[in-house]
Amino acid sequence: MLVGFRIAAKITMPVTFLLTAILAFAFWDMSFVTILASSIQSLFITFDILYIVFGAILLLNFLKFSGAVDRIRDGFSGISRDRRIQVIIIVWLFGSFLEGAAGFGTPAAIVAPLLVALGFPALAAVVLGMMVQSTAVTFGAVGTPILVGIKGGLENPELTARLDQMGMNMSDLLNIVTGNAAIIHAIVGSFMPFLMVLMLCRFFGKNRSWKEGFQVFPFALFAGLSFTVPYLITGLLLGPEFPSLIGALVGLSLVVFAAKRGFLVPKSVWEMEEASKWPEDWLGAANLKSTKEVSDVSSSKPKISLKLAWLPYFLLAVLLVLSRLPQLPIKGWFTSFSFGLSQIFDTSISASSTPLYLPGTLLLIVCGLTYFLHGMNKKEVVAAFTESSQMIFKAGAVLLFAVAMVRVYINSGENASGLLSMPILMAEWTAAKVGMVYPFFAPIIGALGAFIAGSNTISNLMFSLFQFGVADNLGMSPTWILALQAVGAAAGNMIAIHNVVAASATVGLLGKEGSVLRKTILPTLYYLLLTGLIGFVLIGVVGVVDQFMLNN
């Protein structure tokens, strides 16, 4: 419906929810109470998503009305006026840092409106914002997809006993998977900045030219390696918590330094076409114009410095990192407050939220600090809240049905028919059909989970034990298959349905989700096909082994 018939998500998602509920009730023999419990569970998840999106939109509007957006826009001219270089710095590197710190769709929610504020089309901003949710995702939110997803998906008495017999523990297994996944990502992900530039030039450039994207290939590859090399080293030596964070910080330092000095930067500056000539389907409803154009709200005041303009984002990054480090007490403080429901309607389905721990809370804190740091007045604050609220209400109804559909789909294992849950049944069918070429398809199963659930972590929770079992039965390396699962699940985030809806909401692009998916499917296919090929060569041709196979 979204991609083929170009029907808006506000119509598509309610229809898909009803279809999924009917299938679950009629064929999986799920009770009406279980379907209702899944729907109530979705309310908590929808709240979490909308809370983050609202905070991201509000911060951008605070910066707009304070004059910071104008200053940031001017600042990028000092680094490079070339839009291709700006995309690499903002999306690939800054976005990867946000993913490493917070994850869960935060990069697209923050990067997309920032790009619009800097003069990019809304559609381009969402497409590029979704693309950053790839290489950095496996180690996003300080390693959550591995530490929670893979670990939670694998934990069972049989595997624990087997690890004990081998003189290993779960941490050892996770470190092996981390290293394997980092190797694959380092190969595939190094070309992602180049793909971002290609997508920008081909679909949103004045000449719709691939060639203009190829002009920046040397710089894009340099930017890719500036992130993936420290990312790989960190993954091999330090575990899953910090590859994305350290890779992004090192990459930002190197790439900004190189861009300022013109290292590998094309001589010709690439600019966007005038906004008045953009097609209507590129435009969103977000009003992120400069403060000069909203002078009826913003009072005339001195132009703030570039450092002060960027300070809210710096504070956000610091707060995100500090709140995610298990070594500090801040995480415990934030997670100590939660609300939820356990065993909804006497089912096994529970739901909860820890609002203080969500990036939305940190975004609101930074908004409060921005009010004082940028000397804003009450009129500007009211205008920021008004614009942000109008956008979030439109996204709420769409997300509500999208997440409800996902929860019914995932919880379909709670049934009286004896059937496995829908995603596990699909994965088992795939494994049975492909046999010894399974390594090529393992990333696709991971991507399927992320596409549906909108989360690498949830995909890993759903499919890790399944992937491990298939690898074991086929005599293949389980740790490499798990790595392919983790990498594929990261790639699937680029087409995750409710992530697309959430990112589109930040720039007022609701109703055009199909246009986003038709474009982000291209880098997703690149990531999955190359990852699958690497897996097939390593496991099917070279025949890599690990300690599990040696002990069988």
Secondary structure, DSSP 8 states (H G I E B T S, - for coil): --SSS---HHHHHHHHHHHHHHHHHHTS---HHHHHHHHHHHHHHHHHHHHHHHHHHHHHHHHHHHTHHHHHHHHHHHH-S-HHHHHIIIIIIIHHHHHHHT-TTHHHHHHHHHHHHTT--HHHHHHHHHHTTTTTGGGHHHHHIIIIIIHHHH--HHHHHHHHHTT--HHHHHHHHHHHHHHHHHHHHTTHHHHHHHHHHHHHSSS--SHHHHTTHHHHHHHHHHHHHHHHHHHHHH-SSSHHHHHHHHHHHHHHHHHHTTTT--SS------GGGS-GGG--S-----GGGGTTTS-------HHHHHHHHHHHHHHHHHHH-TTSTHHHHHHT--EEESSGGGSS--EEE-GGGSHHHHHHHHHHHHHHHTT--HHHHHHHHHHHHHHHHHHHHHHHHHHHHHHHHHGGGSSSS----HHHHHHHHHHHHHGGGHHHHHHHHHHHHHHHHS-HHHHHHHHHHHHHHHHHHTT--HHHHHHHHHHHHHHHGGG-HHHHHHHHHHTT-TT-HHHHHHHHHHHHHHHHHHHHHHHIIIIIII----HHHHT-
